[in-house]
Every structure is written in structure tokens, then in C-alpha cells.
Amino acid sequence: MSFDEKRLYELLPAVYRIRDAEQGEPLRALLAVVAEQVAVLEENLSQLYDDQFAETCAPWVLPYIGDLIGITGLAGTNLQTLTRAEVARTIGYRRGKGTAATLEQLARDVSGRPARAVEFFQLIATTQHMNHLRPENQSFLSVRGAERLEHLGGAFERAAAGGADLTHTADVRRVAAGGRYNIPNVGLFLWRLRAFSLTRSPAVAADDSGRRFFFSPLGADLPLFNLPLTEAEAAHLAEPVNVPAPVGRRAMARSPEDYYGRGRSLLVELAHTNLLVEPEEVSAGRVVVCDLTGWPAPPPGRVAIDPALGRLAFPEDPPGRVLVTFHYGFSAKMGGGEYTRLRSSDEAGGRAAAGTVASTFSDEDAAAPPGVRFVSVGDALAALGPEGGTVEIADSGRYAETLKIEATCRSVELRAADKRRPTLVLGGDLEITGCEGGEVVLDGLLITGGAVRVSGELDRLRLSHCTLVPGLSLAADGAPSRPGEPSLFVEAGNVRVEIDHCIVGGIVTAEDTEVQIADSIVDASDEENLAYAGTEWFGGPVRVTNSTVIGRVRATVMRLASNTIFLASVKNETYRELIDPPVFAERRQEGCVRFSYLSPGARVPPRYHCQPEPDDSPVRPRLVSARFRDPAYCLLSALCPAEIRQGADDESEMGAFHDLFEPQRAAHLRARVEEYLRFGLDAGTFHDV
């Protein structure tokens, strides 16, 4: 029962309420204070009950519940790292101790990653006992089973019912030494990449035929990823449809219902000319999986899809706009996407500005936010009043426009709606101008075709969860169209630029521009190009934390560089040492560089625990890929030196993915898995990339 002010007041006899009203209700004011404290007490009692259960308790209670049930093996590990699922399922783990399904569930709950447990002794080709025959364990592989061979060396070498395992000769090494196919070895395969959705995005025409399209809104090849299906029971071992892996041509052709359709990994729809009519879904019966490398013509009446390249082809002109819903792979919530993010207006506790709120959206989106409706982003920006306001794009559409933002002594925010990622295809540079006191926020946008150029006397520019495509745009094969061209020009002086959870190309600023970069990737497309520089020579003072910078850096002052990777190089060694080092701060008496990687020859402020150390052999970060379109873009390889993978101030990895805390996840998993292994077995972890 809840006792609020009104209920407490009504419990008083009527005579006291009448007299209280005659005297200005002092008694009611007193009961309001009492009701406030009663509410606090009720909330505390309710939370005390919730704290009895791992599913509903407060985060600080989890370590205490873990201690009650005797979670061990965490010496030297902060107990706050315990996950709710791990604590809640510990009793279940112990009941299934020693089984592959339990190890898989434990790995999934502890690491927070999709997992697959593999007992390698079952994949050794060996003479079998006549009382324990395993017909699926064969000594020879069928080279004609192309779909099965795609899993060779991966997590799914064990066949489903009725198939044959991909067997190996024995490997006598322990798993800690890199061995796999040995009797005591157990492998825990983890998927670091995640499948991010893009809903009803207009397919991009590949040529003038009107029949060939790319799934990617950037008009380039892009591998499509599987939306993982939830496993029905804990005893079930993960299968390819349960993990966020690239969709294979043969797998989709064999079981299209696992990948295609509403609520699945991908879907193709045809939008009617009347936007009020719901788009028509292309049925699974019309879809055929093909290799569209050379754009072959699909069979009559069928729609060809190539999930490996992210291509789509029709036999004739489609009757309407082609909309595609699909999933792409990436490792973190960065650069915009259909995920929940904290927007600048949320930080302020309300709207970004008290002016007009204009929304551009497609009529297909029934959940469009209230406000003035526009078809184009430019019209919505032009409709903002002199006091500024917010333009919110409420779908994941593609807007080809030439835009200009004027923040004349006001605040203007151009943002994507929550869980949306629209694409702005610029016909020229996005011009941002303003006067003293002006502020511009870009949030959740994918910008291609041009750079963002700031002029005037703007006070603040904030980029949050945005992608300014490195190289401005992509060719069909995913290569940058104009490598080395900056994607952000700040010609105005005394501007404070904030870049948070973004992917951007090179940055050029005035000498008095203050730049802050956090949890982001700055990619000049090549280590020899300029990633950060000035309109003349040196860029403004910069502060970089938890970021990856590919390209040379020239800054007047490096106020702080922390947990950051600077990958830069200069061809001419003499020129590098004397005139233009790969990372160059003009004033080195001010600032600090800590727990970061700096390319050899860098001239920066005092260093603290940076790599490579002067007296050590040179170490260098190893990236899985430095290509923007690749799913594992800027992700550190498992073969990267430990000085980089665990070189941050909290022993996490350096670079843009510091906050994923991969080393801590791995250490926590190693500590927990020992309790659940059978005697004599040894477990190791393997990653998808």
C-alpha cells in the first residue's frame, strides 16, 4: 500500500482538514514531508526484497551473492566484474559440471560474447574401439563438400546429425602453446564482432540499368551478417545460425528460411509510389542465392542476392523503390547505428534547444516523433527559427542533398532518432557557419560525399556517434574514393570541437581551435597521410583519449594523449627526424602522453608508460584490418603484442576499443572456467577474427 500526501491527508478527520484549510493548510504541508519520507522507506523495503535475487538486485549486491554461493577462482579480479547471468546460473553450472554445454554457457555469460565449446579430442582421426563406433569421425575429408569445408579450422568442424566431422591428425601441444587437436584440449570460440541492423534502407543502384543494387548505403560491397537466433535450451550447443557470423552463399542457399524474411538476417521490400501504402515484401520463393561478382543476370522471375558481397539483382526493372533490411558486422557501438545512445538533449535533461523541433522522416515510419514534418533535411533546417532547435531524422533513409547549417548565436542539433542511422549523401561540403555563442551538434549520422567545413565564429561543434567516411566516399570495391582528403575542416578560430564515439577521416583545424577526441577512430586512409594538421602547418591543441589515429599528426599542443594508438610513418627517414616526424607537437613543454603507442620518431610532450619503450625491441600494433568497410576495422589482432593489448592504464587494450575490456573479459573467463573442467583437461579461447 502506498501512502502519498493525498492519502495521508484524507485519513485525517474532516474537522481537522477544515481547520487546516482555514489556516492556510500547514498540516497538509507537514504531511507532504512525511509522505516523502514514507515513499523513501517503501522504496527501500521494496529494494531490500529485490536484493534477495540475482535477477533483480542492485549491482553492488552481486559480489555479496556471489560470495554466498562460493564463486571462486577470482583472485586479483575485481568482484564488481561479475555479471548478473553468471551469478544467477552458478548453481546450474555446477549441476552440469564437466559438460561442453556448461562450458559454452559459462563462456557466454562471463565474456558477454556468443560462444561455442569444442572438445578437440572428438575431432582427432584415430582407430576406434568396436564397442564405441563413431561413424561421423572419418579419416578423410570430402573435397566436394564445399559448404562443410568453409568451417575448416573454425568452431563448427563437428558435423550436425548425419554429417561427417572435419577431422585432424593429433597435435601434441597443449592449448596454451597454440595446440588444438590433442586429447586434453578444449576450445572456447568467442565472437568479438556483433551484428548491427539497418532497417528499410534504400538500396543503392550499382549502375544505370536500374536492376543492380548494393545493400550498403555507401554504394559498395559489404558482407551481410547473420542475426543470431536465441538457443532454446542450455544443453544445446551453438550452431552457425546462433552466432553473428557472415552469411555464406551455400548456407543461405541450403536453408533460406534461416536467413531471409521478416525478423531474420535480411529482407528485400518494394516501396509503392504512394508512401501511405506499406512496402511489399519480396517473398522467399522469389529469392535465389547467387555469386554476383560479375553481375550475371538472375533467372526470370527471381531476385538474386549475394550475401557475401552484399549485392542484389532483379531480372527486370523493379516496380518501385527497393528497400533492404539487413545486418552488418562491427565490434562496438561507434560511428552511428540502430542502437540506443545518449543524445546531447538527453544529457541536458530535455530538448537540445527551446526553439522549434523539426523532424524529417519517411511516411513509412508510423512512429515518427511529433513536430513539423518535412521531406528533406535542408527544408527542416531552413524552417528553424532564430532561437535554433533540433532537426531529427526519424528513419534510416538516404538523403542526397547539399546542406548548410547556420548557427547565428543559437544552438542547432541535426540528429538521427534513437535506434536509427540515416545516411546523408552530400552534393558538396556540409557548410557550418555561426557567430559567437553559436553551437552545432551532429549526432548519429553517416555522412558521405563531402567534408564538414566550419567557418565563422562558432563556439562549439560536437560530433557524437557519427561517421564521416574516410576518403569522403567509397568505390564499389570499398576503397576510398579520395584517400588522404580530410573529412573535417575547421577554418573558424576559437572553436571547441568535441568528437565522441565517431569514425572520421583526416582533420584540419585553425591553430587556436581546441579539439577533444574520445573513443573514436581518425583514419587518413594511409599512415603517410595527414590525420591531424592545421590549415597552415600545425593544428590546434588536441586532447585524445581511448582512440586510434591512422596517419601523421601535427599539433601545436598535445594537451593529453591517453590509451591511444598513433599509427603513422614517413618515407624519408632524414626528413622524418629533422623536419616532419610522424607525430609532431610544436610545444612540448606542455601536455602529457601516457599509456599510448607512438610511431618511432615521434616528437611529443613527456611520455609515461608508452610503447615502444626505448630499451625494448620495437613493438607495433597489429590490426585485423585497416580498411574502413571491413567488419573487423581497426580491431586489434589476437597476435598483437601484449604491450599493446594490455597497455592501457587499467590493463585494457590501447585504442578505440579500450572500453570493450577484452583483456579483462579473457582473464575473468580463464579464472572461472577452471572450476568446471573435467580432470586433466585444459581450455583455451579462440576468436572469430
N, C-alpha and C positions, 0 to 999 in steps of 0.2 A: 504494500500500500504506500502511495506517495503522498506526503504531506507538503503541499505547496502553500504559498501565502494565502490564497483564496480559501483553501480547505481548512486551514487552521483558524482563519478569521470566522468562518461560518460555524465552527464548533463553539464559539463563544455565545452565551445567552444574548438574545436580541436586545435586552435593556442596555448591556454594555456596548453593543455596537452602535446603538442610538446615541448614547452619551459620548462615545468616541467620535462620532461624526460631528456632533455639536462643538467639539473642542479641536477640530482640525485633524482627526484620525492619528493621534500619536501612538495609540495602541496598535493600530494596523502597521505603522512603520516599525514598531518593535517586533511584531510577529513576522515581518518581512525578513529581518535579520535572523530570527530564529529559524524560519523556513530555509534560509540559505544554508545554515549550518546543518539542519536536518538532511538537506539534499546531499551535502558533503558526506555525512555519516552513512546515508543509504548507498551512495556510490561506493564508499569504502567497503561496506559489508558485502555488496554485490561482487566487488573485485576480489575480496578475500575468498569467496566461494569459487570464482573463476580460476583463482590461483592454485586450486587443488588439482587442476588438469593441465597436461602439457599442451592440449589443443587451444586452450583459452587463456592461459596465464600470461602475465606481463613478461616482457623479455628478460628482465632482471631475475625472475624466478626460475628460469630454465636451468641455470647451473645448479641450483639447490635441488631441484627434482632429479637432475642427472646424478648428483651425489647420493641421493636417497636410493636410487636403483643401482648404484655401484658402477657407473660408467668409468672405466679405467683406460689406461694407455694414453693419457693426455698430459704426461709430464712435460712441463715447459710450454704448454699450449694454453692460451687464454680460454677459460671455460665459456666466456661470452660468445665464442665462435660456434657453440653448439646450435644446431638448427632444431626447429620445433619438431619436424618429422623424425629426426634422428632420435630425440628423446622419447617421443611418443611410441616409436616402434622398437625400442631396445628389447623389450620382453619378447616380442615376436622374432627379433633377430636370434635371440638365444634359443628359442624353440626350434629354429631351422638351422642351427649352427652347423657349419661344415658343408652346406649345400651351395651350388652355384647360384641358385635363385636368391638366396640370402645375401651372398657377397655382392650380387648385382644390385639388389635393393639398397644395401648399405652404401655402396659406392654412389648411387644416385642421390641418396638423402644427404650424405656427408659433403659431397663435392658440389651438389646443386646442378650437376650435368647429367644428361642422358648417358646411360651406361650399359655395357654388355659384358658379362663374365664368361670367360673361355677357359676350360680345363685343357691345357695343351696336350696332356698325355693321351687324350682321346683322338688327337689328330696325328699320332705317330703311326706310320705304316710298319706293322710288325706281324710276326706269326701269331695267330690267335689260338686260344685254347678251344678244343672241340666242344666243351660244355658252355662256353661263353662266346658264341659267334656274334660278330658284328658285321653284317653284310654291307653296311654303308661305308665301312672302313676298308677302302680298296687301295692297292699298292700303286695303281697307275691312274693318271688323270686323263679324261677325255678332252682332247683339244678341240672337239666340236661343240662342247658345251660353253659357248661364249658368255652366256649370262652368268654361269657359275664361276667362270674364270675371272670375271670382274671383281669377285670377292677375294681373290687370291692374296694372301698376306694381310687380310683385314680381319674384322671381327666376326664375319659370317662364313667362315670356312666350314663350319659344321652344317650339314645339309638339313633341310626340313624333312618331314616324313616322306619316305620313298625315294630320296635322292642319295647321292654319293658325296662323302666328305672329300675336301681337298687336303689330302694327307701329305706328310713330310717325313724325311728321314730324321733320326734323332739328333738333337742339338744338346751336347753335354754341358753347356754353360748354364749357370744359374740366371734367373731372370734379372737380378740386379746387375749382372755383367752384360746384359743385352741379349741373353738367350731366350728362346721361346719354347721350342718343341722338345721339352725334357719332362720326365715323369713328375717331378715335384713342382713344376711351374704352373701358375695360374695367372691369366692376363685379365686386367680390368680395362676395357676400352672406354674412353670418355670422349664425348663430342663437345669441343670448345665452340664450334660455330652454332649459331641459332638461326631459325627460320623466321624471317620478318615478312609480314604480309603487305601487299599493296592491292587495294580494293577498287575495282572498276576504274582502272587507269586506262586512258585512251591508248590503244596500240599505235606505234609509230611506223608510218609507211617506209619501207626499205627502198622503194624506187617509185617511178611514176605509173607503174602498172595498176596500182590500187588493189593488188591482190596479195602482196607480200608485206609482212609486218614483223616488227620486233616487239617482244614483250616489254623490254626496258623502256622507260620514258625518255632515256637519253639516246635512243636510236642505235643501240649497239648490242652485240651478243652478250648474253647474261645467263649463266646456268640457273635453272629453276630448282628449288629445294622442296623437299618433302615436308608437309605439315605432319609432325609426329602424331600417331594415334595413341591414345592412352591404353595402357595394358589393363586387361580386365581383372587379373588376379596376381598376387605377389609371387606365386610359384612359376609364373610364365617368364621365360627368357626372352629378351628383346629380339625383335626381328627387324629387317630393313625398314618396314613401314612405321616402326616405333621410334626412329631416331631422325634428327634433322640432317639428312644427307642429300646430296644431289640426286635428282630423279634420273634414273638411267633409261635409255631408249628401250632396251629389251624388257626391263622390268615393267615399264608402263604399258608396252605393247602386250605383254602376257596378262597383266591384271589391271586394265584401265580403270576399273571401279575403285581401286585402292588410291588412285591419284587424281582422277578427274571427276568434277562435279561440285555442286554447291556444298560448302563446308569441307571440301578436300583441298588438295595442294594447288590446283589450278582450275580455272573456268574461263570460257570464252562466251561473251554475250554480244548481241547486236542491238544497238540503241535505235529506237524509232525516231523519225523526224519530229514527231510530237513528243516533247520531253515529258509530258504528263503520263505517257504510257510506259509501263515497266519494260525494261530491256528484255529481249527474247534470248533465252539460253540455247546455245548450240548443244544438242544432245550428244551423249557419249557414243551413240550409234553412228554419228556422222564423223567422229574423230578418228584419224589414223595417225599412228606414230611413224615419223619418217626421219631420215637423215637429210636435213635441208642445207647441207654445206654448199652445194652448188645451185640452190633454189630450184630443184626439179618440180615439175607440175604435179599437183596431187591428183588422185583418181577423181573422175567425175562424181559430183555429189558429195564428196568427202572434204573435210577440213584437216590439213596436215599440221602437226605440231612436232617440233623438235625440242624436247625439254633440256637437252644437253647444251644447246646454243641459245635457247630462248627465242625461237623463230616460229612463225605462223604463216600459213599459205592457204589461199582459197582457190578453187578451180575457176571461179568467175567473180566478178565484182560483187562484194558483199552488199546486201540491201540495207545500209545504214552504217553508223559509226561502230567500229569494233572496240569493245571494252574487254579488258583482261583483268582477272583477279588471279594473283599468283603469289608465291613466296620466294624470297631471295635470301642468300646466306650472308651473315656478318657476325661479328663476335661480340658486339656491345651496342648499347643504345647511344648512338653517336651519329651526328650528321643528319638528323631528321628521320622520322619513321612513324609507322602507325602504332606507337606506344604512348603510354601515359607519361607526361613530362610536366615539370613545374614551370609554369609560364611567368613572365615578368609581372603580369597583372595579378597572378596568384600570390607572388611574393609581397605585393603591396596590400593584399587583402581585398582586392576588388578590381575594377577595371583599370587599365593602364592610364587612362585619362578620363576626365569628366565630360568630355565632349561627345560628339556623335559616334555611335558604333555602327560601322557599315560592314556588311557581310557579302562577299562574293561566293556563290555556290551554284551547284547544278540542281535543277529541279528534280533530278533523280533522287536527291538526298532528302528524305522525308524528315530527318532530324536536324534540318538546318536551324541555326540559332536565330533568335529574334533580332530584328534590326532592319535597316534599309537594305533591300536586295538589289544586287547589280549582277550583270552577266560578266563584266570584265573587271580586272583588278584596277586598271587605270581609272575607270569611271568611279569606282568606290573611293580611291584616293583623292580624286578631284572633288568629291562631294563632302569631304571633311571640312568642318568649319574652321574659323581662325583659332579656336582653342584646341584643335587637334583631335585625336581619337584613335580608334582601333579599326583596322580592316582585317577581318577574319575569313579565311578561305575554308569552306566547310566540307570540301571533298578532296579526293586525291587525284584531281584532274590535271590537265596540262594546259597552261595558259601561255600562248605565244603573243607577247606584247613588248612594246617599248615603254619603259616605266620611268617616272621621275617622282621623287618624294621631296616635298618642300616642308621643312620643319621650322617655320618662321616663328621663333620664340614660343614653341609649343612642343608637345610630345606626340609622336606618331608611331604606332606599332602596326607592322604588317606581319601577320602570323597565320599559321595553319591551325585549324581546330584540333582539339585533342584527339589523338588516335587517327590523324590524317597526315599525308605527306604530299602536298601539291608540288607540281613542277612548273617553274617559271622559265620559259624559253625566251630569252631577251633578244630583241632585234638590234640592240646596241647596248652600251653600258648602262647600268642602272644608276642614274644620277641622283645623288642625295645632297641637298643644299639646306642650309639653315643659318640662323643668326645666333647670337649669344643667348644661351638659355634653352636652345633647341635640343631635342633628344629624339633619336630614331632607334627602334628595336625591330630586328628581323628574327623571327622565331619559327623553327620547324619547316623551313623551305629548302627545296632543291633548286638551285639556280644554275642555269647553263646558257651558253650562247654569248655571254658578255661578262664584263667585270662589274664590281661595285665600286663606284667612284664618288668620293666625298669631297665637297668643296664648301666655301663659305666660312662661317664661324660657328659651326655646330659644336655643342658642348660634349655630347656623348653619343656614341654608336655602340650598340650591343648586338652581337650575333650569338644566338643561342640555338643549339641543335639544328644548325643549318649546314648545307653542303654547297660550297662554291666550287664547282667542278675544276679540279686541277687540269690546266691546259684549256680551260674555258668550255670545251665541248669534246665529245668523243667521236672517233671514226667508227665505222661498222665493226671493226675487229677489236674495239675497246681501247685503242691507242689514243693519247691526247692529240687533238687537232692542232693546237698551238702550244707545244711544250715550252715551258720557260716563261710564258707571259703571265704576269701577276693577275690574280683574281680579285685583289682588293687594293685600290689606290686611295690614300688619304692625303689629299692635297691641302686640306684646311689645317691651320695650325691650332695648337692648344686644344685638340680634341682628345677625349678619353675613349679609347677603343677597348671593348671587352669581348673576347672570343671564348665561348664556353661550349664544350661538347660539340665541336664543329669539325668539319673537314674542309680545308680551304687550300687554294693554290698559293702562289707567292704573294707577299705583302710588301707594298711600297708606301712609305709614310714620310711626312714632313719631320724635320729634326726635333720639333717641340711637341710631337704627338706622343702621348702616353699609351702604351699598348699592354694589355694583360691577356695572356693566353693560358687556358686551363683545360686539361682533359681533352685535348684536341690534336689533330694532325695537320701540319703545314707542309704541303708537298709541292715542290717546284718541278716535279716530273723527272728530275735528274739531280744527282749530288753536286754537279758542277754549275747548275743554275742558281739564281739568287732566290732564296726562300724569304729573306727579310732584308730590306735595304731601304735607302732613302731616295727621294726624288733627285738629289744631287749625288750623294755617296752613302752617308750613314743615315739609317732610320732612327726614329725617336727612341727614347728609353723604353725598355721592354722588360716584362716580368713573365716568365714561362714556368709553369708547374705541370707535372704529370702529362707531358706531351711528347710527340715525336715530330722532329723537324728534319725534312729531307731537302737539302740544298744549303748553299752558303748563307751566312748571316753577317750583316754589318749593322751594328747598333751604336749609338752614341754612348749609352749606358746600359749595361745588363744588370738591372737592379737585383734580380734574383732569377736563378735557373735551378730548379729542384726536380729531381726524379725525371729528368728529361733526356731524351736521346737526340743528339745532333749528328746527323749523317751528312757529311759534306766532304768535298775533295776539290783539289786544284791540280790541273795537269802539270804546270811548270813548277817544280819544287822550289827553285830560287825565287820565283815570283810569289809563291805562297809564303815563304818565310819573311821576305823583305817588305812586300807591298800589300798583298791581299791574302791573309790567312783564311782558311775555310770558315772559321768562326772568329769574328773580329769585333771587340768592344773598344771604342775610341778612348774612353776614360775608364781606366782600370783601377783607379784608387777607390772607386765607389762600386758597391754591389758585392755579390757573392754567387758562386756556382757550387752547388752541393749535390752529392749523390747522383751525378749525371755522367753520361758518356759524351766525350768531346773528341772530334776527329783530330788526329795528330797535327800539330802546328797551330792549334787554336790559341788566340791571344785574348784572354778573358780576365775578369777580376779574380781575386784569390779563390782557390779551389779547396773543397773539403770532401774527402772520400769520393773522388771522381775516378772514372776509368777513361783510358788505361793509366794505371799507376806508373810513375817514371821508372821505377826499378823492376817492373814486371814485364813479362813478354806481352807484346801487344794483343789486346782482346778487341773484338769488334762484334757488334750486334749482328745476328743472323735473322733476317726476316723470312717468313714463309713466302711472302710476295710483296713487291713494291709497286704493283700495278693497281691502279685505282679500282678497276672493275672486278678484281678478283675477290671472292668471298673472304679469303684469309689475308686481306690487305693490311699490311703493317703489323701483323701478328708475329710475335717472337716465336722462332722455331724451337722445338724441343732440344735441338742441338746447339742452341745459343749458349755461350759461356755462362756459368753460374754467377760470375761477377756482374752480368747484366740482368739475368733472370731474377736474381735476389739482391740486386744492388741498390734498391731504394732505401730511404731512411727507416722504413718499417719492415725491411726484408722482403717486400714485394718486388715486382719487376719494374724496371725503368720504362718510361714511355707512356703512350696514350692509353694503354690498357692496364695501368697501375691499379685502378680501383676494382679490377676483377679479382685481385688477390689470388692468383693462380698458385704461387708457391705455398701460401698458407693452406689452400684447399688440399694440395698434394700432401703436405706434411700431416695435416689432420687425418686424411684418408689412410696414410701409411700407419699412423698410430692406432687407428680404430680397427683396421682390417685384421691385425694380428690375432685378435681375440677370437675371430670367427673362422680361422683357417684350420683345416684338419692337420693332425700331427705330421710334420715332415714337409708340408707344402710351403711354397714361397710365392708371394703375389707381387706383381709389378703393374704399373699403369702405362697405357699407351694412348696416344691422342689421334684424333682423326686427321689433323694436319700438323 
